[in-house]
């Protein structure tokens, strides 16, 4: 009985020391965090314009593909092209508008 009580006491002390060590160990590692965030901010801002143009180009290609598919369905006499038009137009509008919205939201 006394042996198990002694083990619990040693385990409790070791656990307390380990938790205290983990609580204070990350403090020195946070010194350069502001510089790293500022660097990431400038890096993302420098990449944003090319990414926005790529997304808009993908939207244009999706629009062309959707237009061709809708035209083929229409010329083949398919009566239910309204759903197809809404789907492709929504995808194109999403790809064209979202980069503008994100840029305005984050001030880029």
ROMAR-105358 format. One record per atom (N, C-alpha, C, O): residue number from 0; x, z, y; residue in one letter. Coordinates in steps of 0.05 Angstrom, whole numbers. Atoms other than C-alpha are relative to their C-alpha. Example, Ala and Ser with C-alpha at 12.3 -4.5 7.8 and 13.67 -1.06 7.14 Angstrom:
2
pos=0&c1=18&c3=0&c2=-24&code=A
pos=0&c1=246&c3=156&c2=-90&code=A
pos=0&c1=18&c3=0&c2=24&code=A
pos=0&c1=39&c3=13&c2=24&code=A
pos=1&c1=-16&c3=-1&c2=-24&code=S
pos=1&c1=273&c3=143&c2=-21&code=S
pos=1&c1=-15&c3=14&c2=22&code=S
pos=1&c1=-5&c3=18&c2=44&code=S
END
This chain:
108
pos=0&c1=16&c3=0&c2=-24&code=X
pos=0&c1=0&c3=0&c2=0&code=X
pos=0&c1=17&c3=0&c2=25&code=X
pos=0&c1=12&c3=-15&c2=44&code=X
pos=1&c1=-17&c3=-2&c2=-23&code=X
pos=1&c1=55&c3=18&c2=48&code=X
pos=1&c1=16&c3=-26&c2=4&code=X
pos=1&c1=22&c3=-34&c2=26&code=X
pos=2&c1=-16&c3=24&c2=-1&code=X
pos=2&c1=94&c3=-45&c2=31&code=X
pos=2&c1=-16&c3=-23&c2=12&code=X
pos=2&c1=-5&c3=-38&c2=28&code=X
pos=3&c1=17&c3=20&c2=-12&code=X
pos=3&c1=35&c3=-91&c2=48&code=X
pos=3&c1=-5&c3=5&c2=30&code=X
pos=3&c1=-7&c3=-14&c2=45&code=X
pos=4&c1=4&c3=-7&c2=-28&code=X
pos=4&c1=23&c3=-54&c2=113&code=X
pos=4&c1=25&c3=-7&c2=16&code=X
pos=4&c1=23&c3=-16&c2=39&code=X
pos=5&c1=-25&c3=7&c2=-13&code=X
pos=5&c1=97&c3=-64&c2=131&code=X
pos=5&c1=2&c3=-30&c2=4&code=X
pos=5&c1=11&c3=-39&c2=25&code=X
pos=6&c1=-1&c3=30&c2=-2&code=X
pos=6&c1=92&c3=-139&c2=117&code=X
pos=6&c1=-19&c3=-10&c2=22&code=X
pos=6&c1=-12&c3=-28&c2=37&code=X
pos=7&c1=19&c3=8&c2=-21&code=X
pos=7&c1=30&c3=-145&c2=161&code=X
pos=7&c1=11&c3=6&c2=28&code=X
pos=7&c1=8&c3=-10&c2=46&code=X
pos=8&c1=-12&c3=-8&c2=-25&code=X
pos=8&c1=66&c3=-108&c2=217&code=X
pos=8&c1=22&c3=-20&c2=8&code=X
pos=8&c1=24&c3=-28&c2=32&code=X
pos=9&c1=-22&c3=19&c2=-5&code=X
pos=9&c1=127&c3=-154&c2=212&code=X
pos=9&c1=-12&c3=-27&c2=6&code=X
pos=9&c1=-2&c3=-41&c2=25&code=X
pos=10&c1=13&c3=26&c2=-5&code=X
pos=10&c1=83&c3=-216&c2=208&code=X
pos=10&c1=-13&c3=-1&c2=27&code=X
pos=10&c1=-12&c3=-21&c2=41&code=X
pos=11&c1=13&c3=-1&c2=-26&code=X
pos=11&c1=43&c3=-194&c2=269&code=X
pos=11&c1=20&c3=-2&c2=23&code=X
pos=11&c1=15&c3=-15&c2=43&code=X
pos=12&c1=-20&c3=1&c2=-21&code=X
pos=12&c1=106&c3=-183&c2=310&code=X
pos=12&c1=13&c3=-28&c2=1&code=X
pos=12&c1=18&c3=-38&c2=23&code=X
pos=13&c1=-12&c3=26&c2=0&code=X
pos=13&c1=136&c3=-249&c2=288&code=X
pos=13&c1=-20&c3=-21&c2=13&code=X
pos=13&c1=-12&c3=-39&c2=27&code=X
pos=14&c1=20&c3=18&c2=-12&code=X
pos=14&c1=71&c3=-285&c2=306&code=X
pos=14&c1=-2&c3=4&c2=30&code=X
pos=14&c1=-5&c3=-15&c2=45&code=X
pos=15&c1=1&c3=-5&c2=-29&code=X
pos=15&c1=69&c3=-251&c2=374&code=X
pos=15&c1=24&c3=-12&c2=14&code=X
pos=15&c1=21&c3=-24&c2=35&code=X
pos=16&c1=-24&c3=12&c2=-12&code=X
pos=16&c1=141&c3=-272&c2=389&code=X
pos=16&c1=-2&c3=-30&c2=0&code=X
pos=16&c1=6&c3=-43&c2=20&code=X
pos=17&c1=3&c3=29&c2=2&code=X
pos=17&c1=126&c3=-343&c2=366&code=X
pos=17&c1=-19&c3=-10&c2=21&code=X
pos=17&c1=-14&c3=-31&c2=34&code=X
pos=18&c1=20&c3=8&c2=-20&code=X
pos=18&c1=64&c3=-348&c2=410&code=X
pos=18&c1=11&c3=3&c2=29&code=X
pos=18&c1=6&c3=-14&c2=46&code=X
pos=19&c1=-12&c3=-4&c2=-27&code=X
pos=19&c1=102&c3=-320&c2=471&code=X
pos=19&c1=21&c3=-22&c2=5&code=X
pos=19&c1=22&c3=-33&c2=27&code=X
pos=20&c1=-20&c3=21&c2=-4&code=X
pos=20&c1=158&c3=-370&c2=459&code=X
pos=20&c1=-13&c3=-27&c2=5&code=X
pos=20&c1=-4&c3=-42&c2=22&code=X
pos=21&c1=14&c3=25&c2=-4&code=X
pos=21&c1=109&c3=-428&c2=454&code=X
pos=21&c1=-14&c3=0&c2=28&code=X
pos=21&c1=-18&c3=-22&c2=39&code=X
pos=22&c1=14&c3=-1&c2=-25&code=X
pos=22&c1=73&c3=-405&c2=517&code=X
pos=22&c1=19&c3=-5&c2=23&code=X
pos=22&c1=12&c3=-18&c2=43&code=X
pos=23&c1=-19&c3=4&c2=-22&code=X
pos=23&c1=136&c3=-405&c2=560&code=X
pos=23&c1=19&c3=-23&c2=-4&code=X
pos=23&c1=33&c3=-30&c2=15&code=X
pos=24&c1=-19&c3=22&c2=5&code=X
pos=24&c1=176&c3=-462&c2=528&code=X
pos=24&c1=-8&c3=-25&c2=15&code=X
pos=24&c1=10&c3=-39&c2=25&code=X
pos=25&c1=6&c3=25&c2=-14&code=X
pos=25&c1=137&c3=-520&c2=559&code=X
pos=25&c1=4&c3=1&c2=30&code=X
pos=25&c1=5&c3=-20&c2=43&code=X
pos=26&c1=-2&c3=-2&c2=-30&code=X
pos=26&c1=146&c3=-494&c2=631&code=X
pos=26&c1=24&c3=-16&c2=11&code=X
pos=26&c1=20&c3=-30&c2=30&code=X
pos=27&c1=-22&c3=17&c2=-11&code=X
pos=27&c1=216&c3=-526&c2=642&code=X
pos=27&c1=-5&c3=-30&c2=-5&code=X
pos=27&c1=6&c3=-46&c2=10&code=X
pos=28&c1=4&c3=28&c2=6&code=X
pos=28&c1=192&c3=-591&c2=611&code=X
pos=28&c1=-19&c3=-14&c2=20&code=X
pos=28&c1=-20&c3=-38&c2=20&code=X
pos=29&c1=19&c3=12&c2=-18&code=X
pos=29&c1=140&c3=-601&c2=665&code=X
pos=29&c1=12&c3=-6&c2=28&code=X
pos=29&c1=-3&c3=-13&c2=46&code=X
pos=30&c1=-12&c3=4&c2=-27&code=X
pos=30&c1=189&c3=-607&c2=723&code=X
pos=30&c1=-1&c3=-29&c2=9&code=X
pos=30&c1=-6&c3=-33&c2=33&code=X
pos=31&c1=0&c3=28&c2=-9&code=X
pos=31&c1=192&c3=-683&c2=724&code=X
pos=31&c1=-26&c3=-15&c2=-3&code=X
pos=31&c1=-27&c3=-39&c2=-2&code=X
pos=32&c1=25&c3=13&c2=6&code=X
pos=32&c1=119&c3=-696&c2=711&code=X
pos=32&c1=-11&c3=-16&c2=24&code=X
pos=32&c1=-23&c3=-37&c2=20&code=X
pos=33&c1=10&c3=14&c2=-24&code=X
pos=33&c1=101&c3=-716&c2=783&code=X
pos=33&c1=14&c3=-26&c2=4&code=X
pos=33&c1=2&c3=-46&c2=11&code=X
pos=34&c1=-15&c3=25&c2=-3&code=X
pos=34&c1=156&c3=-767&c2=785&code=X
pos=34&c1=-7&c3=-21&c2=-21&code=X
pos=34&c1=-9&c3=-45&c2=-15&code=X
pos=35&c1=8&c3=18&c2=22&code=X
pos=35&c1=136&c3=-796&c2=718&code=X
pos=35&c1=-28&c3=-12&c2=6&code=X
pos=35&c1=-33&c3=-36&c2=1&code=X
pos=36&c1=27&c3=10&c2=-7&code=X
pos=36&c1=63&c3=-802&c2=741&code=X
pos=36&c1=1&c3=-20&c2=23&code=X
pos=36&c1=-13&c3=-40&c2=23&code=X
pos=37&c1=-3&c3=19&c2=-23&code=X
pos=37&c1=84&c3=-836&c2=806&code=X
pos=37&c1=12&c3=-26&c2=-10&code=X
pos=37&c1=3&c3=-48&c2=-1&code=X
pos=38&c1=-12&c3=24&c2=11&code=X
pos=38&c1=127&c3=-885&c2=767&code=X
pos=38&c1=-21&c3=-16&c2=-17&code=X
pos=38&c1=-22&c3=-40&c2=-15&code=X
pos=39&c1=20&c3=13&c2=16&code=X
pos=39&c1=70&c3=-900&c2=719&code=X
pos=39&c1=-21&c3=-13&c2=19&code=X
pos=39&c1=-31&c3=-35&c2=13&code=X
pos=40&c1=19&c3=10&c2=-20&code=X
pos=40&c1=23&c3=-910&c2=779&code=X
pos=40&c1=10&c3=-26&c2=12&code=X
pos=40&c1=-5&c3=-46&c2=13&code=X
pos=41&c1=-10&c3=25&c2=-11&code=X
pos=41&c1=68&c3=-962&c2=811&code=X
pos=41&c1=3&c3=-22&c2=-20&code=X
pos=41&c1=-1&c3=-45&c2=-14&code=X
pos=42&c1=-2&c3=20&c2=21&code=X
pos=42&c1=80&c3=-996&c2=745&code=X
pos=42&c1=-27&c3=-13&c2=-6&code=X
pos=42&c1=-29&c3=-37&c2=-9&code=X
pos=43&c1=27&c3=10&c2=6&code=X
pos=43&c1=6&c3=-1003&c2=731&code=X
pos=43&c1=-10&c3=-17&c2=23&code=X
pos=43&c1=-22&c3=-38&c2=18&code=X
pos=44&c1=9&c3=16&c2=-23&code=X
pos=44&c1=-8&c3=-1027&c2=801&code=X
pos=44&c1=15&c3=-27&c2=2&code=X
pos=44&c1=3&c3=-47&c2=11&code=X
pos=45&c1=-14&c3=26&c2=-1&code=X
pos=45&c1=45&c3=-1081&c2=795&code=X
pos=45&c1=-10&c3=-19&c2=-22&code=X
pos=45&c1=-8&c3=-43&c2=-19&code=X
pos=46&c1=11&c3=17&c2=22&code=X
pos=46&c1=14&c3=-1106&c2=729&code=X
pos=46&c1=-29&c3=-8&c2=4&code=X
pos=46&c1=-38&c3=-26&c2=-9&code=X
pos=47&c1=29&c3=4&c2=-1&code=X
pos=47&c1=-58&c3=-1105&c2=753&code=X
pos=47&c1=-8&c3=-28&c2=8&code=X
pos=47&c1=-26&c3=-39&c2=-4&code=X
pos=48&c1=8&c3=27&c2=-9&code=X
pos=48&c1=-61&c3=-1172&c2=790&code=X
pos=48&c1=3&c3=-20&c2=-23&code=X
pos=48&c1=-16&c3=-36&c2=-27&code=X
pos=49&c1=-2&c3=19&c2=22&code=X
pos=49&c1=-34&c3=-1213&c2=731&code=X
pos=49&c1=-21&c3=6&c2=-22&code=X
pos=49&c1=-32&c3=-13&c2=-34&code=X
pos=50&c1=19&c3=-7&c2=21&code=X
pos=50&c1=-79&c3=-1175&c2=682&code=X
pos=50&c1=-28&c3=-9&c2=9&code=X
pos=50&c1=-44&c3=-19&c2=-7&code=X
pos=51&c1=26&c3=8&c2=-10&code=X
pos=51&c1=-139&c3=-1188&c2=727&code=X
pos=51&c1=-4&c3=-30&c2=-2&code=X
pos=51&c1=-25&c3=-40&c2=-9&code=X
pos=52&c1=2&c3=29&c2=2&code=X
pos=52&c1=-124&c3=-1262&c2=729&code=X
pos=52&c1=-3&c3=-9&c2=-29&code=X
pos=52&c1=-18&c3=-28&c2=-35&code=X
pos=53&c1=2&c3=6&c2=28&code=X
pos=53&c1=-116&c3=-1264&c2=653&code=X
pos=53&c1=-29&c3=5&c2=-10&code=X
pos=53&c1=-40&c3=-11&c2=-24&code=X
pos=54&c1=27&c3=-6&c2=8&code=X
pos=54&c1=-183&c3=-1230&c2=643&code=X
pos=54&c1=-20&c3=-20&c2=11&code=X
pos=54&c1=-39&c3=-28&c2=-2&code=X
pos=55&c1=18&c3=21&c2=-12&code=X
pos=55&c1=-217&c3=-1279&c2=691&code=X
pos=55&c1=4&c3=-27&c2=-14&code=X
pos=55&c1=-16&c3=-41&c2=-17&code=X
pos=56&c1=-4&c3=25&c2=14&code=X
pos=56&c1=-185&c3=-1337&c2=655&code=X
pos=56&c1=-14&c3=1&c2=-28&code=X
pos=56&c1=-25&c3=-19&c2=-36&code=X
pos=57&c1=14&c3=-3&c2=25&code=X
pos=57&c1=-211&c3=-1310&c2=589&code=X
pos=57&c1=-30&c3=-3&c2=4&code=X
pos=57&c1=-44&c3=-15&c2=-13&code=X
pos=58&c1=28&c3=3&c2=-6&code=X
pos=58&c1=-280&c3=-1305&c2=621&code=X
pos=58&c1=-8&c3=-29&c2=5&code=X
pos=58&c1=-29&c3=-38&c2=-3&code=X
pos=59&c1=5&c3=28&c2=-4&code=X
pos=59&c1=-275&c3=-1378&c2=643&code=X
pos=59&c1=-1&c3=-15&c2=-27&code=X
pos=59&c1=-18&c3=-32&c2=-31&code=X
pos=60&c1=-1&c3=14&c2=27&code=X
pos=60&c1=-256&c3=-1401&c2=572&code=X
pos=60&c1=-25&c3=8&c2=-16&code=X
pos=60&c1=-37&c3=-9&c2=-29&code=X
pos=61&c1=25&c3=-8&c2=15&code=X
pos=61&c1=-313&c3=-1360&c2=542&code=X
pos=61&c1=-24&c3=-14&c2=12&code=X
pos=61&c1=-42&c3=-21&c2=-3&code=X
pos=62&c1=22&c3=15&c2=-12&code=X
pos=62&c1=-360&c3=-1392&c2=592&code=X
pos=62&c1=-1&c3=-29&c2=-8&code=X
pos=62&c1=-23&c3=-39&c2=-14&code=X
pos=63&c1=0&c3=28&c2=9&code=X
pos=63&c1=-338&c3=-1462&c2=573&code=X
pos=63&c1=-9&c3=-2&c2=-29&code=X
pos=63&c1=-24&c3=-20&c2=-36&code=X
pos=64&c1=8&c3=1&c2=28&code=X
pos=64&c1=-345&c3=-1447&c2=499&code=X
pos=64&c1=-29&c3=5&c2=-3&code=X
pos=64&c1=-43&c3=-9&c2=-18&code=X
pos=65&c1=29&c3=-6&c2=1&code=X
pos=65&c1=-413&c3=-1416&c2=510&code=X
pos=65&c1=-17&c3=-23&c2=10&code=X
pos=65&c1=-38&c3=-30&c2=-1&code=X
pos=66&c1=15&c3=23&c2=-10&code=X
pos=66&c1=-435&c3=-1476&c2=552&code=X
pos=66&c1=-2&c3=-22&c2=-20&code=X
pos=66&c1=-23&c3=-35&c2=-24&code=X
pos=67&c1=0&c3=21&c2=21&code=X
pos=67&c1=-415&c3=-1524&c2=497&code=X
pos=67&c1=-18&c3=7&c2=-23&code=X
pos=67&c1=-33&c3=-10&c2=-33&code=X
pos=68&c1=18&c3=-8&c2=22&code=X
pos=68&c1=-450&c3=-1484&c2=443&code=X
pos=68&c1=-29&c3=-2&c2=8&code=X
pos=68&c1=-46&c3=-11&c2=-8&code=X
pos=69&c1=28&c3=1&c2=-9&code=X
pos=69&c1=-513&c3=-1478&c2=484&code=X
pos=69&c1=-9&c3=-29&c2=3&code=X
pos=69&c1=-32&c3=-36&c2=-4&code=X
pos=70&c1=7&c3=28&c2=-2&code=X
pos=70&c1=-512&c3=-1553&c2=500&code=X
pos=70&c1=-5&c3=-12&c2=-28&code=X
pos=70&c1=-24&c3=-28&c2=-31&code=X
pos=71&c1=4&c3=10&c2=27&code=X
pos=71&c1=-504&c3=-1569&c2=426&code=X
pos=71&c1=-26&c3=9&c2=-12&code=X
pos=71&c1=-41&c3=-7&c2=-24&code=X
pos=72&c1=25&c3=-10&c2=11&code=X
pos=72&c1=-562&c3=-1525&c2=407&code=X
pos=72&c1=-24&c3=-13&c2=14&code=X
pos=72&c1=-44&c3=-19&c2=2&code=X
pos=73&c1=22&c3=13&c2=-15&code=X
pos=73&c1=-605&c3=-1555&c2=462&code=X
pos=73&c1=-4&c3=-29&c2=-8&code=X
pos=73&c1=-27&c3=-37&c2=-11&code=X
pos=74&c1=3&c3=28&c2=8&code=X
pos=74&c1=-590&c3=-1627&c2=443&code=X
pos=74&c1=-10&c3=-2&c2=-29&code=X
pos=74&c1=-22&c3=-23&c2=-36&code=X
pos=75&c1=9&c3=1&c2=27&code=X
pos=75&c1=-604&c3=-1610&c2=370&code=X
pos=75&c1=-29&c3=8&c2=-3&code=X
pos=75&c1=-41&c3=7&c2=-24&code=X
pos=76&c1=29&c3=-7&c2=1&code=X
pos=76&c1=-674&c3=-1587&c2=389&code=X
pos=76&c1=-6&c3=29&c2=-7&code=X
pos=76&c1=-29&c3=35&c2=-13&code=X
pos=77&c1=5&c3=-28&c2=6&code=X
pos=77&c1=-666&c3=-1513&c2=378&code=X
pos=77&c1=-17&c3=12&c2=22&code=X
pos=77&c1=-11&c3=9&c2=46&code=X
pos=78&c1=18&c3=-10&c2=-20&code=X
pos=78&c1=-723&c3=-1478&c2=413&code=X
pos=78&c1=7&c3=28&c2=10&code=X
pos=78&c1=-3&c3=36&c2=31&code=X
pos=79&c1=-7&c3=-27&c2=-8&code=X
pos=79&c1=-692&c3=-1409&c2=417&code=X
pos=79&c1=28&c3=2&c2=11&code=X
pos=79&c1=46&c3=14&c2=0&code=X
pos=80&c1=-26&c3=-1&c2=-12&code=X
pos=80&c1=-634&c3=-1419&c2=464&code=X
pos=80&c1=1&c3=21&c2=23&code=X
pos=80&c1=23&c3=26&c2=34&code=X
pos=81&c1=0&c3=-20&c2=-21&code=X
pos=81&c1=-655&c3=-1367&c2=515&code=X
pos=81&c1=17&c3=24&c2=-6&code=X
pos=81&c1=31&c3=34&c2=11&code=X
pos=82&c1=-16&c3=-23&c2=8&code=X
pos=82&c1=-624&c3=-1310&c2=476&code=X
pos=82&c1=30&c3=-7&c2=0&code=X
pos=82&c1=47&c3=9&c2=8&code=X
pos=83&c1=-28&c3=10&c2=0&code=X
pos=83&c1=-560&c3=-1351&c2=469&code=X
pos=83&c1=10&c3=-2&c2=29&code=X
pos=83&c1=33&c3=6&c2=35&code=X
pos=84&c1=-8&c3=2&c2=-28&code=X
pos=84&c1=-558&c3=-1365&c2=544&code=X
pos=84&c1=5&c3=28&c2=12&code=X
pos=84&c1=25&c3=32&c2=25&code=X
pos=85&c1=-3&c3=-27&c2=-10&code=X
pos=85&c1=-568&c3=-1292&c2=561&code=X
pos=85&c1=26&c3=13&c2=-11&code=X
pos=85&c1=40&c3=27&c2=4&code=X
pos=86&c1=-23&c3=-12&c2=13&code=X
pos=86&c1=-514&c3=-1270&c2=512&code=X
pos=86&c1=26&c3=-10&c2=12&code=X
pos=86&c1=44&c3=5&c2=19&code=X
pos=87&c1=-25&c3=12&c2=-10&code=X
pos=87&c1=-460&c3=-1319&c2=535&code=X
pos=87&c1=3&c3=5&c2=30&code=X
pos=87&c1=25&c3=11&c2=40&code=X
pos=88&c1=-1&c3=-5&c2=-29&code=X
pos=88&c1=-477&c3=-1311&c2=609&code=X
pos=88&c1=7&c3=29&c2=6&code=X
pos=88&c1=23&c3=35&c2=24&code=X
pos=89&c1=-7&c3=-29&c2=-3&code=X
pos=89&c1=-474&c3=-1235&c2=603&code=X
pos=89&c1=29&c3=5&c2=-6&code=X
pos=89&c1=42&c3=21&c2=8&code=X
pos=90&c1=-28&c3=-4&c2=7&code=X
pos=90&c1=-406&c3=-1238&c2=569&code=X
pos=90&c1=18&c3=-11&c2=22&code=X
pos=90&c1=38&c3=1&c2=30&code=X
pos=91&c1=-16&c3=12&c2=-21&code=X
pos=91&c1=-379&c3=-1285&c2=623&code=X
pos=91&c1=-1&c3=17&c2=26&code=X
pos=91&c1=20&c3=22&c2=38&code=X
pos=92&c1=2&c3=-17&c2=-24&code=X
pos=92&c1=-406&c3=-1242&c2=680&code=X
pos=92&c1=15&c3=26&c2=-3&code=X
pos=92&c1=28&c3=36&c2=16&code=X
pos=93&c1=-15&c3=-25&c2=5&code=X
pos=93&c1=-377&c3=-1180&c2=648&code=X
pos=93&c1=29&c3=-4&c2=3&code=X
pos=93&c1=43&c3=12&c2=16&code=X
pos=94&c1=-29&c3=5&c2=-2&code=X
pos=94&c1=-308&c3=-1211&c2=642&code=X
pos=94&c1=8&c3=-8&c2=29&code=X
pos=94&c1=32&c3=-4&c2=36&code=X
pos=95&c1=-7&c3=7&c2=-27&code=X
pos=95&c1=-310&c3=-1236&c2=714&code=X
pos=95&c1=-3&c3=23&c2=19&code=X
pos=95&c1=13&c3=27&c2=37&code=X
pos=96&c1=6&c3=-22&c2=-19&code=X
pos=96&c1=-340&c3=-1175&c2=748&code=X
pos=96&c1=16&c3=25&c2=-5&code=X
pos=96&c1=23&c3=39&c2=14&code=X
pos=97&c1=-14&c3=-25&c2=7&code=X
pos=97&c1=-305&c3=-1118&c2=711&code=X
pos=97&c1=27&c3=3&c2=14&code=X
pos=97&c1=33&c3=24&c2=24&code=X
pos=98&c1=-26&c3=-4&c2=-14&code=X
pos=98&c1=-235&c3=-1131&c2=739&code=X
pos=98&c1=-3&c3=5&c2=29&code=X
pos=98&c1=12&c3=21&c2=41&code=X
pos=99&c1=5&c3=-5&c2=-28&code=X
pos=99&c1=-263&c3=-1133&c2=809&code=X
pos=99&c1=-9&c3=29&c2=4&code=X
pos=99&c1=0&c3=43&c2=22&code=X
pos=100&c1=11&c3=-27&c2=-2&code=X
pos=100&c1=-301&c3=-1068&c2=798&code=X
pos=100&c1=22&c3=21&c2=-5&code=X
pos=100&c1=24&c3=41&c2=10&code=X
pos=101&c1=-21&c3=-19&c2=6&code=X
pos=101&c1=-242&c3=-1032&c2=766&code=X
pos=101&c1=20&c3=1&c2=23&code=X
pos=101&c1=30&c3=23&c2=30&code=X
pos=102&c1=-18&c3=1&c2=-23&code=X
pos=102&c1=-196&c3=-1055&c2=822&code=X
pos=102&c1=-10&c3=14&c2=24&code=X
pos=102&c1=5&c3=29&c2=37&code=X
pos=103&c1=12&c3=-13&c2=-23&code=X
pos=103&c1=-244&c3=-1031&c2=875&code=X
pos=103&c1=-2&c3=30&c2=-5&code=X
pos=103&c1=1&c3=46&c2=13&code=X
pos=104&c1=4&c3=-28&c2=6&code=X
pos=104&c1=-256&c3=-965&c2=839&code=X
pos=104&c1=26&c3=16&c2=2&code=X
pos=104&c1=26&c3=38&c2=12&code=X
pos=105&c1=-26&c3=-13&c2=-1&code=X
pos=105&c1=-182&c3=-948&c2=833&code=X
pos=105&c1=16&c3=-7&c2=25&code=X
pos=105&c1=39&c3=2&c2=27&code=X
pos=106&c1=-14&c3=6&c2=-25&code=X
pos=106&c1=-163&c3=-977&c2=901&code=X
pos=106&c1=24&c3=-18&c2=-4&code=X
pos=106&c1=44&c3=-16&c2=10&code=X
pos=107&c1=-22&c3=19&c2=5&code=X
pos=107&c1=-120&c3=-1033&c2=874&code=X
pos=107&c1=-6&c3=-27&c2=12&code=X
pos=107&c1=10&c3=-45&c2=9&code=X
END
